[in-house]
């Protein structure tokens, strides 16, 4: 950077308090944005799971209706229809994996020597309870 850039009237420093407040505000907004994105991804994932379950149930109903239309004559009475294979998800949205923190290190439980309990004596002939 040249000396002429430092003396230019627009090259003034920003006050520290203003810069700190602006940065704190930006960081707060960024955190809120990331939380909202994670919430939307989670909602989208739940929606896809429900659509998948609905499609599987529709397929199973269709299978049962076809079986009812053919009648029970073709199949043995003890045979049960197998549930349909799960459908393949066509659209998917990447879900950011959140790494689990490592478990805290386990400390071996050290056996501490027990202190002997003090003997209690009855003062002045009274029983100690």
Residue frames as qw, qx, qy, qz and C-alpha x, y, z in Angstrom:
[[0.000, 0.892, 0.451, 0.000, 0.00, 0.00, 0.00],
 [0.437, 0.427, -0.026, 0.791, 1.39, 3.43, -0.84],
 [0.214, -0.290, -0.434, 0.825, 1.65, 6.45, 1.43],
 [0.207, -0.061, -0.250, -0.944, -0.71, 8.38, -0.82],
 [0.499, -0.368, -0.708, -0.338, -3.51, 5.90, -0.04],
 [0.444, -0.412, -0.631, 0.485, -3.11, 6.56, 3.66],
 [0.098, -0.270, -0.153, 0.946, -3.39, 10.30, 3.27],
 [0.178, -0.317, -0.624, -0.692, -6.46, 10.11, 1.04],
 [0.362, -0.223, 0.301, -0.853, -9.50, 11.62, 2.83],
 [0.836, -0.108, -0.222, -0.490, -11.60, 8.47, 2.32],
 [0.708, 0.129, -0.655, 0.230, -8.98, 6.23, 3.95],
 [0.298, -0.539, 0.417, -0.668, -10.08, 7.13, 7.47],
 [0.182, 0.024, -0.954, 0.238, -10.29, 4.51, 10.20],
 [0.545, -0.499, -0.486, -0.467, -13.66, 3.30, 11.46],
 [0.359, -0.566, 0.459, -0.582, -14.30, 3.90, 15.17],
 [0.142, 0.187, -0.959, 0.157, -13.66, 0.79, 17.22],
 [0.387, 0.183, 0.676, -0.600, -17.04, 0.76, 18.99],
 [0.645, 0.447, -0.073, -0.615, -18.87, 1.02, 15.67],
 [0.458, 0.401, -0.765, -0.211, -16.79, -1.76, 14.14],
 [0.049, -0.077, 0.937, -0.336, -17.40, -4.06, 17.12],
 [0.516, 0.308, 0.480, -0.639, -21.15, -3.43, 17.05],
 [0.626, 0.482, -0.323, -0.522, -21.30, -3.96, 13.29],
 [0.327, 0.320, -0.888, -0.042, -19.33, -7.19, 13.52],
 [0.227, 0.057, 0.847, -0.477, -21.47, -8.46, 16.41],
 [0.608, 0.401, 0.206, -0.654, -24.60, -7.67, 14.42],
 [0.567, 0.461, -0.573, -0.372, -23.24, -9.46, 11.35],
 [0.137, 0.210, -0.955, 0.158, -22.28, -12.51, 13.40],
 [0.410, 0.193, 0.667, -0.591, -25.73, -12.64, 15.02],
 [0.657, 0.469, -0.068, -0.587, -27.42, -12.40, 11.61],
 [0.420, 0.416, -0.785, -0.186, -25.13, -15.08, 10.23],
 [0.100, -0.063, 0.931, -0.346, -25.99, -17.39, 13.15],
 [0.552, 0.340, 0.433, -0.627, -29.71, -16.80, 12.62],
 [0.599, 0.504, -0.392, -0.482, -29.32, -17.50, 8.90],
 [0.270, 0.303, -0.914, -0.007, -27.49, -20.77, 9.54],
 [0.297, 0.099, 0.809, -0.498, -30.11, -21.83, 12.10],
 [0.625, 0.441, 0.138, -0.629, -32.88, -21.10, 9.59],
 [0.512, 0.460, -0.647, -0.327, -31.07, -23.09, 6.90],
 [0.057, 0.155, -0.965, 0.202, -30.67, -26.07, 9.24],
 [0.454, 0.254, 0.597, -0.610, -34.35, -25.84, 10.19],
 [0.640, 0.488, -0.166, -0.570, -35.39, -25.79, 6.52],
 [0.367, 0.373, -0.841, -0.138, -33.17, -28.78, 5.71],
 [0.145, 0.004, 0.909, -0.390, -34.66, -30.71, 8.63],
 [0.563, 0.379, 0.354, -0.643, -38.21, -29.85, 7.55],
 [0.581, 0.495, -0.456, -0.456, -37.43, -30.88, 3.97],
 [0.179, 0.257, -0.948, 0.058, -35.96, -34.18, 5.17],
 [0.331, 0.168, 0.774, -0.513, -39.06, -34.88, 7.27],
 [0.611, 0.469, 0.020, -0.637, -41.29, -34.03, 4.30],
 [0.475, 0.430, -0.710, -0.292, -39.37, -36.44, 2.08],
 [0.025, -0.094, 0.960, -0.261, -39.66, -39.19, 4.71],
 [0.479, 0.324, 0.551, -0.602, -43.42, -38.65, 4.94],
 [0.609, 0.509, -0.269, -0.545, -43.79, -38.66, 1.16],
 [0.274, 0.338, -0.897, -0.083, -41.78, -41.88, 1.05],
 [0.212, 0.089, 0.882, -0.412, -44.00, -43.51, 3.67],
 [0.562, 0.442, 0.242, -0.656, -47.14, -42.32, 1.86],
 [0.531, 0.480, -0.553, -0.426, -45.91, -43.75, -1.46],
 [0.118, 0.186, -0.970, 0.101, -45.12, -47.08, 0.22],
 [0.366, 0.240, 0.714, -0.547, -48.58, -47.22, 1.79],
 [0.600, 0.492, -0.075, -0.627, -50.24, -46.41, -1.54],
 [0.412, 0.390, -0.787, -0.244, -48.28, -49.20, -3.19],
 [0.062, -0.023, 0.949, -0.309, -49.26, -51.61, -0.42],
 [0.509, 0.365, 0.431, -0.650, -52.95, -50.64, -0.75],
 [0.579, 0.490, -0.394, -0.518, -52.75, -51.18, -4.50],
 [0.230, 0.270, -0.935, -0.011, -51.19, -54.60, -3.91],
 [0.247, 0.149, 0.830, -0.477, -53.95, -55.53, -1.46],
 [0.577, 0.449, 0.127, -0.671, -56.66, -54.32, -3.86],
 [0.504, 0.423, -0.658, -0.367, -55.18, -56.45, -6.66],
 [0.068, 0.110, -0.970, 0.205, -55.05, -59.40, -4.31],
 [0.404, 0.289, 0.612, -0.616, -58.68, -58.88, -3.29],
 [0.591, 0.471, -0.191, -0.627, -59.73, -58.58, -6.94],
 [0.413, 0.324, -0.832, -0.182, -58.06, -61.90, -7.83],
 [0.859, -0.342, -0.136, -0.355, -59.55, -63.56, -4.81],
 [0.470, -0.613, 0.615, -0.159, -57.97, -65.78, -2.28],
 [0.970, 0.174, 0.125, -0.115, -58.10, -68.82, -4.58],
 [0.665, 0.637, -0.330, 0.206, -54.66, -68.33, -6.11],
 [0.134, 0.576, -0.639, 0.491, -52.75, -68.09, -2.84],
 [0.548, -0.225, -0.777, 0.213, -52.56, -70.47, 0.08],
 [0.402, -0.831, -0.287, -0.257, -54.39, -69.25, 3.19],
 [0.710, -0.575, -0.075, 0.399, -51.22, -69.27, 5.33],
 [0.573, 0.213, 0.149, 0.777, -49.14, -67.18, 2.91],
 [0.107, -0.858, -0.243, 0.439, -48.76, -63.51, 3.75],
 [0.549, 0.766, 0.079, 0.326, -47.87, -60.89, 1.16],
 [0.626, -0.177, -0.118, 0.750, -44.43, -59.36, 1.56],
 [0.002, -0.870, -0.173, 0.462, -44.35, -55.62, 2.15],
 [0.626, 0.751, 0.068, 0.199, -43.35, -53.65, -0.94],
 [0.688, 0.003, -0.064, 0.723, -39.76, -52.61, -1.44],
 [0.137, -0.766, -0.181, 0.601, -39.01, -49.03, -0.35],
 [0.523, 0.813, 0.203, 0.156, -39.14, -46.48, -3.12],
 [0.626, 0.025, 0.020, 0.779, -36.04, -44.71, -4.28],
 [0.064, -0.845, -0.205, 0.490, -35.85, -41.01, -3.39],
 [0.603, 0.599, 0.267, 0.454, -35.45, -39.05, -6.59],
 [0.093, 0.825, -0.111, 0.546, -34.88, -35.63, -5.11],
 [0.731, -0.465, -0.326, 0.378, -32.58, -35.24, -2.22],
 [0.018, 0.929, -0.145, 0.339, -31.09, -32.31, -0.44],
 [0.608, 0.219, -0.587, 0.488, -27.71, -32.66, 1.20],
 [0.598, -0.776, -0.149, -0.138, -27.86, -32.62, 4.96],
 [0.228, 0.695, -0.529, 0.430, -24.89, -31.17, 6.71],
 [0.807, -0.265, -0.503, 0.161, -23.60, -33.70, 9.16],
 [0.276, -0.830, 0.283, -0.394, -22.91, -32.37, 12.60],
 [0.587, 0.236, -0.724, 0.276, -19.99, -34.26, 14.11],
 [0.720, -0.638, -0.262, -0.080, -20.55, -35.64, 17.56],
 [0.076, -0.810, 0.505, -0.288, -18.14, -34.37, 20.17],
 [0.573, 0.176, -0.782, 0.170, -15.83, -37.08, 21.44],
 [0.702, -0.619, -0.339, -0.099, -16.89, -38.58, 24.75],
 [0.217, -0.853, 0.399, -0.256, -15.03, -37.25, 27.76],
 [0.471, 0.354, -0.787, 0.186, -12.07, -39.36, 28.77],
 [0.810, -0.477, -0.276, -0.201, -12.98, -41.93, 31.37],
 [0.038, -0.652, 0.627, -0.426, -11.07, -41.73, 34.58],
 [0.614, -0.111, -0.776, 0.090, -10.45, -44.98, 36.37],
 [0.553, -0.734, -0.070, -0.388, -12.16, -44.83, 39.70],
 [0.339, 0.404, -0.691, 0.495, -9.42, -44.76, 42.26],
 [0.687, -0.533, -0.494, -0.026, -10.20, -46.55, 45.47],
 [0.006, -0.680, 0.358, -0.640, -9.50, -44.13, 48.25],
 [0.371, -0.075, -0.826, 0.418, -8.69, -45.43, 51.69],
 [0.417, -0.719, -0.430, -0.353, -11.61, -45.05, 54.04],
 [0.007, 0.497, -0.478, 0.724, -11.12, -42.90, 57.07],
 [0.334, -0.292, -0.856, 0.265, -11.98, -44.55, 60.33],
 [0.304, -0.732, -0.310, -0.526, -15.07, -43.04, 61.87],
 [0.013, 0.423, -0.570, 0.704, -14.48, -41.36, 65.21],
 [0.357, -0.333, -0.854, 0.181, -15.77, -43.19, 68.24],
 [0.306, -0.572, -0.100, -0.754, -18.71, -41.45, 69.78],
 [0.320, -0.136, -0.793, 0.500, -18.96, -41.50, 73.50],
 [0.302, -0.763, -0.515, -0.248, -21.91, -40.55, 75.60],
 [0.156, 0.434, -0.338, 0.821, -21.23, -37.33, 77.45],
 [0.306, -0.265, 0.486, -0.775, -22.16, -37.31, 81.12],
 [0.304, 0.069, 0.909, -0.275, -23.79, -40.74, 81.06],
 [0.626, 0.478, 0.166, -0.593, -26.35, -39.91, 78.37],
 [0.705, 0.174, 0.633, 0.267, -26.77, -42.25, 75.46],
 [0.051, 0.450, -0.400, -0.797, -25.64, -40.96, 72.12],
 [0.701, 0.450, 0.467, -0.298, -28.27, -41.45, 69.49]]
